[in-house]
Every structure is written in structure tokens, then in C-alpha cells.
Amino acid sequence: MIEEKILLATALAAYLYVVAPGPAFLALFSLAAAKGRRSGAWFICGHLVGDVTWGGLAVAAILGANRLGPTLFEILGAGCGLYLVYLGARAVMTKKDAPPRTIGARRPLATGLAFGLTNPKSYPVALAMFSAIVAPYVGEIRLSDAPQLLLAALAGFLAADATLIFAAGLPAVRRFFLTHGVVVTRVVGVLFIAFGAKSLFDAANGAMRRTA
């Protein structure tokens, strides 16, 4: 059996990876302010798929396992990248005197899924986070321990998601994001466009390298 301290370190790495402020953090809080905790929770559920995917790849890389081929993620990145650019453009075009077009308001689950899987910084950040906390124990970990590590990471992801959903629904937090709703919506829109464009670029660049 893998030692408890290693599982706790893995769960902590997953927790910190999720709660660290970033574009998804901002998108969640603006969505929860406009539509409530329920919509924010759906967004986080979709984003969890990306967290588990990138966290799993980071753990696999630390253990020395082969990485998954890039083709699947390039196809997914291209499709979801276009979706993110579309959502971002609509948000940026929000008028000052119009109700904010909160990103993910209509399809929070799909939006969270797209953003979680196509965030170009997710893998390097996950690898850095897990390496900093888990790597000191790598000599004590076998490849057969991977399922337990992934379960520990999932527990950390879920605890972090619960923390964010709770915080996003607090009255003071919602008032702040609602007061500055149009500005926040536009900022999130720009971030979505940037991340969507980066996903499209990475997908096209990867495909061109393999065919060259």
C-alpha cells in the first residue's frame, strides 16, 4: 500500500492547482454572481473533466509513463478553441447599457468542459504543481500506485471545487461581480478569446509538425 503522506501530498497538489486564481476562477465567479451557485457548480463540473485529464497526465509523466498521443487533444483543442473564441467575442461586444452576456450562462456545463480541456497552461501548471509536492516521494511510488494517486487527486479536485462554489455564492462576492458586471464580462471574454486562439494555434502547429 502506498503511504498516506504521499496520498495527502497528491490531494494537496490537486487542491492548490484548482484554487490558484486564473481565467477559470474569474469566469466561475462572474457566472455565479449573475446566475447563482447552481450555474457555477455546473461550470465547475465541466471544468473538472479538464482538471482530471491534465492532473492524470502530470502524474503519469512524474511516474515515467508514456504520454498520450497528441492527435486527440489537437482535434478537441481545435473544436473547443472555436467555441471559446465565439463565447469570448459575444462577451466582449456587451454594451454598457445592456445586461451582461455572462459567459456560460446558457450552457455552463459545456463551457466549463471546453475551457477545462483547452486551457493551454493547464498541463505545465499541473506538472509543476504535482512535481513540487509529489516528486520528492517519486522514489517510493510504483506505476501500480497510479490508480490510488489519481483517486487522491480527484479528492483534492472535488474539495477545491466545493471551496470555490461556496466562495462564489457569498453575497459580498456576488455584489462585487454584479456591480462591475460589464467590465468583468469583457475581461473574461478577452481571456476566452486568447485561450481559444492559443488552442487553435497549438492544434494547427502540432498537425503541421507531424505532416512536415
PERADA-V341063 format. One record per backbone hydrogen bond with DSSP energy under -0.5 kcal/mol. NH is the residue of the N-H (numbers start at 1). CO is the residue of the C=O. E is the energy in kcal/mol with one decimal. If there is no record, write none. Layout:
NH|CO|E / NH|CO|E
This chain:
6|3|-0.7 / 7|3|-1.5 / 8|4|-2.5 / 9|5|-2.0 / 10|6|-2.1 / 11|7|-2.5 / 12|8|-2.4 / 13|9|-2.2 / 14|10|-2.1 / 15|11|-2.3 / 16|12|-2.6 / 17|13|-2.0 / 18|14|-1.6 / 19|15|-2.3 / 20|16|-1.4 / 26|22|-2.0 / 27|23|-2.6 / 28|24|-2.6 / 29|25|-2.0 / 30|26|-2.2 / 31|27|-2.2 / 32|28|-2.8 / 33|29|-1.8 / 34|30|-1.7 / 35|31|-2.9 / 36|32|-1.9 / 40|36|-1.8 / 41|37|-2.9 / 42|38|-2.0 / 43|39|-2.2 / 44|40|-2.3 / 45|41|-2.2 / 46|42|-2.0 / 47|43|-2.4 / 48|44|-2.0 / 49|45|-0.7 / 49|46|-1.0 / 50|46|-0.7 / 51|47|-2.1 / 52|48|-2.9 / 53|49|-2.1 / 54|50|-2.8 / 55|51|-2.5 / 56|52|-2.5 / 57|53|-2.1 / 58|54|-2.1 / 59|55|-2.4 / 60|56|-2.4 / 61|57|-2.4 / 62|58|-2.2 / 63|59|-2.0 / 64|61|-0.9 / 65|60|-2.7 / 74|70|-2.3 / 75|71|-2.3 / 76|72|-2.4 / 77|73|-2.7 / 78|74|-2.1 / 79|75|-2.1 / 80|76|-2.7 / 81|77|-2.1 / 82|78|-1.8 / 83|79|-1.4 / 84|80|-2.5 / 85|81|-2.3 / 86|82|-2.2 / 87|83|-2.4 / 88|84|-2.8 / 89|85|-2.5 / 90|86|-1.9 / 91|87|-1.9 / 92|88|-2.6 / 93|89|-1.6 / 94|91|-1.6 / 98|95|-1.4 / 102|100|-1.6 / 105|102|-1.9 / 111|107|-2.4 / 112|108|-2.4 / 113|109|-2.2 / 114|110|-2.6 / 115|111|-2.6 / 116|112|-2.6 / 117|113|-1.9 / 118|114|-1.5 / 119|115|-1.0 / 120|118|-0.6 / 122|119|-1.6 / 125|121|-2.2 / 126|122|-2.9 / 127|123|-3.1 / 128|124|-2.4 / 129|125|-2.7 / 130|126|-2.9 / 131|127|-2.3 / 132|128|-2.3 / 133|129|-1.5 / 134|130|-3.3 / 135|130|-0.9 / 135|131|-0.9 / 137|134|-2.4 / 138|135|-2.3 / 140|137|-2.3 / 141|138|-1.3 / 145|142|-1.9 / 146|143|-1.6 / 149|145|-2.1 / 150|146|-2.6 / 151|147|-2.1 / 152|148|-2.2 / 153|149|-2.5 / 154|150|-2.4 / 155|151|-2.1 / 156|152|-1.9 / 157|153|-2.6 / 158|154|-2.7 / 159|155|-2.1 / 160|156|-2.2 / 161|157|-2.6 / 162|158|-2.3 / 163|159|-1.9 / 164|160|-2.5 / 165|161|-2.6 / 166|162|-2.2 / 167|163|-2.4 / 168|164|-2.8 / 169|165|-1.1 / 170|167|-1.3 / 174|170|-2.5 / 175|171|-2.5 / 176|172|-1.8 / 177|173|-2.0 / 178|174|-2.4 / 179|175|-2.5 / 180|176|-1.8 / 181|178|-1.4 / 184|180|-2.7 / 185|181|-2.7 / 186|182|-2.3 / 187|183|-2.5 / 188|184|-2.8 / 189|185|-2.3 / 190|186|-2.5 / 191|187|-2.1 / 192|188|-2.5 / 193|189|-2.4 / 194|190|-2.5 / 195|191|-2.6 / 196|192|-2.8 / 197|193|-2.8 / 198|194|-2.2 / 199|195|-2.1 / 200|196|-2.2 / 201|197|-2.6 / 202|198|-2.7 / 203|199|-2.3 / 204|200|-2.5 / 205|201|-2.9 / 206|202|-2.4 / 207|203|-2.0 / 208|204|-2.2 / 209|205|-2.0 / 210|206|-1.6 / 211|207|-1.4 / 212|208|-1.1
